[in-house]
Amino acid sequence: MSSFDASRNSFVAKSDMAGLMPGSSYAGGSGMRKARPAPPRKPSYIQSAASLLLGAPLRRQEEKLSTISEISGPMDVQHVVHVRPDPSSDTGFSGLPSHWQKELSQSGISKTEAESNPQAVVDALSCYMEGPPPKQMHSNMSVARNIKKQLQVVQEDPHKHFINWVKLGAGASGTVFRADPKRLGQKSCAIKVSSIDELEYIENEVGLQMLCRHPNIVNVSSPIYIHRRDVYIPMELMKASLTDIIKKTPFDERFIAYVVKHMLMGLAAMHSFFRMHRDIKSDNVLLDTEGNVKLADFGFAAEFTREQAKRQTTVGTPYWMAPELIQGRKYDQVVDVWSLGITLLEMAQIDPPLISEPPLRALLLITINEPPVFDTPELWSAECRHFLKKCLMKDPKRRANAAQLLMHPFMSRACTKREMAAELQRRLRL
């Protein structure tokens, strides 16, 4: 059975344990847009970091050459490169993809540190950009065990540990407060309060989010508190959702590239561990005035296992859902890439395609229409249009994955973190 949950604006198949509990988009704003109606393909990552300094070719390993050439051919992407120490380079390396080179140059790692510890720097960079992929999928029992290990649940009144509670917003999934820890030196946090009746689903959601620790994923704090009939979930406090930021004015291309790059880094890390988000949209992307971009709301997140190597459950929010998910076909992590492409269009045009259509008709049109494009394509660069095309391939086998898209030339158009911070501060003052 499936039903449209109008209170959360998302389509939920009630049989799926991995995504029943509405999630954790915690920012200063409500994060809700009033106008809205209601074995897997492992990501293709580079060879192990240990081989890079030996001059081994840096290759995408899983996709067929024909698929890769479709992704990057028009943009002249280099498919095979060699990474070596290079004293003449500003970062101490030559041969890194430009996106990695730029990230390393802004990392605070000095050239002296890179020259003294070249392998350690490459290992750290690889881990930061892609996350360390596991050797194989876990079993269902192992996933449940890992989630349980992450969770510390205590029967205690959280007001003993937090003061200055301020309500930020409320929705079907609960109420969100801002609060200050009593312990000196700790930052303010967001605390979501939900009914204990949803505890089983909360534990699954929060446990998966804690397993996906990454600079581009909202951090959940431990412990979770149970007091009377409520569950209290402390987590990282962000300033606003992407929906709030773009509700009046769309982003320029350089800001879009920046947000997309950071979303992709979070997704690539998740996908490398056989996990997927399944509800990527502007409401679930949170930002702060320092230029940080983080994925939130893991209510529909799931992990592939040896027993369940692909998913078939229909979950998500209609206007962002991939065609194969709507059609009830087996799907994998690239459903997140389709949703990211729709979110890119949101940043460019304020609303996603088909937003004026009722949800049911929108689901139909997504499956029978050609993939959406920019309303005014001449305003956007060839790299941006090509990037969008690779996100919105209706055939999931031809759609790029997160790791491949991080290598796309469009990523080089991203602004700096300082520029992003200034733009966010300007918009939040308006």
C-alpha positions in Angstrom: 0.0 0.0 0.0 1.1 3.5 -0.8 -0.3 6.9 0.3 0.5 10.5 -0.1 1.3 12.1 3.2 0.2 15.7 2.5 1.4 16.9 5.9 5.0 16.2 4.9 4.6 16.7 1.2 6.1 13.3 0.5 5.0 10.0 -1.0 5.5 7.1 1.4 5.2 3.4 0.9 4.1 2.4 4.4 5.8 -1.0 4.2 9.4 0.4 4.1 11.1 0.3 7.5 13.9 2.5 6.2 11.8 5.6 5.7 8.6 6.1 7.7 9.5 8.7 10.2 9.5 12.3 8.9 12.9 13.7 9.3 15.4 16.1 10.7 15.7 19.3 8.6 16.6 21.6 11.5 17.3 25.2 10.7 16.2 28.6 11.9 13.3 28.6 9.4 10.5 26.2 9.0 12.0 24.6 6.0 8.5 24.1 4.6 7.4 25.6 1.3 3.8 26.7 1.5 3.2 26.5 -2.2 4.0 22.8 -2.4 1.1 20.3 -2.4 1.1 17.8 -0.8 23.5 -6.4 -6.4 23.4 -2.4 -6.6 25.6 -0.4 -8.8 28.4 0.6 -6.5 29.6 4.2 -7.1 32.6 4.3 -9.4 35.5 5.6 -7.3 39.1 6.1 -7.9 41.7 3.4 -7.3 42.9 3.1 -3.7 44.9 6.1 -2.5 47.9 3.7 -1.9 48.3 3.4 -5.6 48.2 7.0 -6.6 51.7 8.1 -5.7 53.1 5.2 -7.7 51.9 6.8 -10.9 49.0 4.3 -11.3 46.3 5.6 -13.5 43.3 7.3 -11.9 40.3 5.6 -13.4 36.6 5.4 -12.9 36.4 1.7 -12.3 32.8 0.4 -12.8 31.2 2.2 -15.6 31.7 1.1 -19.2 33.8 3.4 -21.3 30.9 4.2 -23.5 28.9 5.5 -20.5 31.9 7.6 -19.2 32.4 9.2 -22.6 28.8 10.2 -22.7 29.2 11.9 -19.3 32.3 13.9 -20.1 33.1 13.7 -23.8 31.6 17.1 -24.8 33.5 18.7 -21.9 36.9 17.1 -22.7 37.2 15.5 -19.3 40.5 13.7 -18.7 39.6 10.1 -18.1 43.0 8.8 -17.1 45.5 10.9 -15.1 48.6 10.2 -12.9 49.0 11.7 -9.4 52.6 12.4 -8.3 54.4 14.5 -5.8 55.4 17.8 -7.5 57.6 20.3 -5.7 56.8 23.0 -8.3 53.1 22.8 -7.6 51.4 25.0 -5.1 49.9 22.0 -3.3 52.8 19.6 -3.7 51.0 17.4 -6.2 50.4 17.2 -9.9 47.8 15.2 -11.7 44.9 15.7 -9.2 41.5 16.4 -10.7 41.0 20.2 -10.7 38.2 19.9 -8.2 40.4 17.9 -5.8 43.3 20.3 -6.4 41.1 23.3 -5.5 39.8 21.6 -2.4 43.4 20.8 -1.3 44.5 24.3 -1.9 41.8 25.6 0.4 42.2 22.9 3.1 44.8 24.6 5.3 47.3 21.8 4.5 50.6 23.4 3.8 52.9 22.5 0.9 55.6 21.5 3.5 53.1 19.1 5.1 52.3 17.7 1.7 55.9 17.2 0.8 56.7 15.6 4.2 53.6 13.3 4.2 52.5 12.8 0.6 50.7 9.5 1.1 48.9 10.6 4.2 47.7 13.8 2.5 46.3 11.8 -0.5 44.7 9.3 1.9 43.0 12.2 3.8 41.9 13.9 0.6 40.5 10.7 -0.8 38.6 10.1 2.5 37.3 13.7 2.6 36.1 13.7 -1.0 34.6 10.3 -1.2 34.5 8.7 2.2 36.3 5.3 2.7 34.2 2.7 0.8 33.6 -0.6 2.5 34.7 -3.9 0.9 31.2 -5.3 0.7 27.6 -4.8 1.7 26.6 -5.7 5.2 23.9 -8.1 6.1 20.5 -7.0 7.4 21.6 -8.1 10.9 24.9 -6.3 10.6 23.2 -3.0 9.6 20.7 -3.3 12.5 23.7 -3.9 14.9 25.6 -1.0 13.5 22.7 1.3 14.0 22.2 0.1 17.5 25.9 0.8 18.3 25.5 4.4 17.2 22.5 5.1 19.5 22.7 6.0 23.1 19.2 6.5 24.5 18.7 7.7 28.1 15.6 8.1 30.2 16.2 11.6 31.5 14.8 15.1 31.3 16.9 17.0 28.7 16.2 20.3 30.4 18.8 19.2 33.0 21.4 19.6 30.2 20.0 22.4 28.0 18.8 25.9 28.7 17.3 28.8 26.8 14.9 26.8 24.8 13.4 28.7 21.8 10.8 27.2 19.5 11.9 27.3 15.8 9.0 25.5 14.2 6.6 22.6 14.2 5.3 20.0 11.7 3.9 16.6 11.4 7.1 15.0 12.5 7.4 17.0 15.7 8.6 20.4 17.1 12.1 21.8 16.8 13.8 24.0 19.4 17.0 25.9 19.7 18.8 25.3 23.0 22.1 26.0 24.7 24.0 23.3 26.5 24.7 24.0 30.1 28.2 22.8 29.7 30.5 25.8 28.9 32.2 25.9 25.5 29.5 24.0 23.6 27.6 25.5 20.7 23.9 26.0 20.6 22.1 23.1 19.0 18.7 22.2 17.5 16.6 19.7 19.4 13.7 17.9 17.7 10.9 16.6 20.0 8.8 13.7 18.7 6.3 11.3 20.1 7.7 8.1 21.7 5.2 6.2 19.6 7.6 6.7 16.7 10.7 5.6 18.6 11.4 2.5 16.5 11.5 4.7 13.3 13.4 7.5 15.0 16.1 5.1 16.0 16.4 3.8 12.5 16.5 7.3 11.0 18.9 8.8 13.5 21.1 5.7 13.6 21.6 5.9 9.8 22.3 9.6 10.0 24.9 9.0 12.7 26.6 6.3 10.6 26.9 8.8 7.7 29.1 11.3 9.5 30.6 13.7 7.0 31.3 17.5 6.8 28.3 17.8 4.4 25.8 15.9 6.5 24.0 17.4 9.5 25.6 15.9 12.7 23.3 14.2 15.3 24.6 14.4 18.9 24.4 11.6 21.4 22.6 10.8 23.6 18.9 10.9 22.6 16.7 11.6 25.6 13.3 10.0 26.4 11.2 12.0 28.9 7.6 11.2 29.7 6.0 10.5 26.2 8.6 12.4 24.1 11.9 11.7 22.3 14.5 14.5 22.2 17.1 14.5 19.5 19.9 17.0 19.7 21.7 17.9 16.5 23.8 20.5 14.7 22.1 23.9 14.4 22.1 25.4 10.9 20.9 28.8 9.8 18.3 28.1 7.1 17.1 25.7 4.5 18.0 26.1 0.8 14.2 26.6 0.3 14.3 29.7 2.6 17.4 31.0 0.8 16.1 30.9 -2.7 12.4 31.6 -2.1 12.6 35.2 -3.6 15.6 35.2 -5.8 17.4 32.3 -7.7 21.1 31.7 -7.4 23.7 32.7 -9.9 25.5 29.8 -11.6 28.6 30.0 -9.4 26.5 29.7 -6.2 24.6 26.8 -7.7 27.8 25.0 -8.5 29.1 25.5 -5.0 25.9 24.1 -3.3 25.7 21.2 -5.8 29.4 20.3 -5.2 28.9 20.1 -1.4 25.7 18.1 -1.8 27.6 15.7 -4.1 30.4 15.3 -1.6 27.8 14.2 1.1 26.0 11.9 -1.3 29.2 10.3 -2.6 30.2 9.5 0.9 26.8 8.0 1.6 26.7 6.0 -1.6 30.1 4.6 -1.1 28.7 2.8 1.9 25.7 1.5 -0.1 23.4 4.0 1.5 21.0 6.4 -0.2 19.0 9.4 1.0 15.8 9.1 -1.2 14.4 12.6 -0.3 16.9 15.1 -1.8 15.2 18.5 -2.3 15.8 22.1 -1.2 13.9 21.6 2.1 16.5 19.0 3.1 19.6 21.0 2.3 20.7 23.3 5.2 23.2 26.1 5.1 24.8 28.5 7.6 26.4 32.0 7.3 29.9 30.5 7.1 29.2 28.9 3.8 28.6 25.3 5.0 26.1 23.1 3.1 24.7 20.0 4.7 22.2 17.2 3.9 19.5 16.7 6.5 16.3 14.6 7.0 17.2 10.9 6.9 13.6 9.8 7.4 13.6 7.9 4.1 17.3 6.9 4.1 18.1 3.2 3.5 21.2 1.0 3.3 21.5 -1.8 0.8 22.3 -5.2 2.2 23.4 -8.6 0.9 19.8 -9.7 1.3 18.3 -6.6 -0.3 20.7 -5.4 -3.0 18.2 -3.1 -4.6 15.0 -1.3 -3.5 11.5 -1.1 -4.9 9.6 0.8 -2.3 8.1 4.1 -3.5 9.2 6.9 -1.1 10.2 10.5 -1.6 8.5 13.8 -2.6 6.6 13.7 -6.0 8.3 16.6 -7.9 11.8 15.3 -7.1 11.3 11.6 -7.6 13.2 9.7 -10.3 11.1 7.9 -13.0 12.3 4.4 -12.0 11.2 5.0 -8.4 7.7 6.1 -9.5 7.4 3.1 -11.8 8.1 0.7 -9.0 11.2 -0.7 -10.7 14.2 -1.8 -8.7 16.5 1.2 -8.1 19.8 2.2 -6.6 21.7 5.3 -5.4 21.3 7.3 -8.7 17.7 8.1 -7.6 19.5 10.7 -5.4 21.3 12.1 -8.5 18.0 12.7 -10.3 16.6 14.5 -7.2 19.8 16.6 -7.1 19.3 17.6 -10.7 15.7 18.8 -9.9 17.2 20.7 -6.9 19.6 22.4 -9.3 16.6 23.6 -11.3 15.1 24.8 -8.1 18.1 27.0 -7.4 18.0 28.3 -10.9 14.2 28.9 -11.2 13.0 29.0 -7.5 10.6 26.1 -8.0 11.0 22.5 -9.3 9.5 21.6 -12.6 5.7 20.6 -12.6 5.2 22.4 -9.2 1.9 23.8 -10.6 0.6 20.3 -11.3 -1.3 18.2 -8.7 1.0 15.6 -7.3 -0.5 12.6 -9.1 -0.3 14.2 -12.5 3.2 15.3 -11.8 4.2 11.7 -11.1 2.7 10.7 -14.4 4.4 13.5 -16.4 7.8 12.7 -14.8 7.6 9.2 -16.3 6.2 10.1 -19.8 7.8 13.5 -20.6 11.3 14.2 -21.7 13.6 15.1 -18.8 13.2 18.8 -17.7 15.6 21.5 -18.9 16.2 25.1 -18.1 13.3 27.5 -19.0 15.9 29.8 -20.6 18.9 27.6 -21.5 20.8 30.5 -23.1 21.4 32.0 -19.7 23.4 29.0 -18.5 26.8 27.8 -19.5 27.4 24.7 -21.6 29.0 23.0 -18.6 26.0 23.6 -16.5 23.5 22.4 -19.1 25.6 19.3 -19.7 25.8 18.6 -15.9 22.0 18.8 -15.6 21.6 16.5 -18.6 23.7 13.8 -16.9 21.7 14.1 -13.7 18.4 13.8 -15.4 18.9 10.8 -17.7 15.7 8.8 -17.6 17.6 5.6 -18.0 19.3 5.1 -14.6 22.1 3.0 -16.3 23.1 6.1 -18.3 22.7 8.6 -15.4 26.0 9.7 -13.8 26.7 8.8 -10.2 27.8 11.3 -7.5 31.5 10.4 -7.8 31.6 11.0 -11.6 29.7 14.3 -11.2 32.3 15.6 -8.8 34.8 15.3 -11.6 32.6 17.3 -14.0 33.9 20.6 -15.4 30.8 22.4 -13.9 32.4 21.9 -10.5 35.2 24.3 -11.4 32.6 27.1 -11.8 31.9 27.0 -8.0 32.5 30.2 -6.0 34.7 30.1 -3.0 33.5 29.4 0.5 34.0 33.0 1.5 31.9 34.2 -1.5 29.2 31.8 -0.6 29.2 32.9 3.0 28.9 36.6 2.0 26.0 35.8 -0.4 24.1 33.8 2.4 24.7 36.6 4.9 23.3 39.2 2.3 20.2 37.1 1.6 19.4 36.4 5.2 19.6 40.2 6.0 16.9 40.9 3.3 
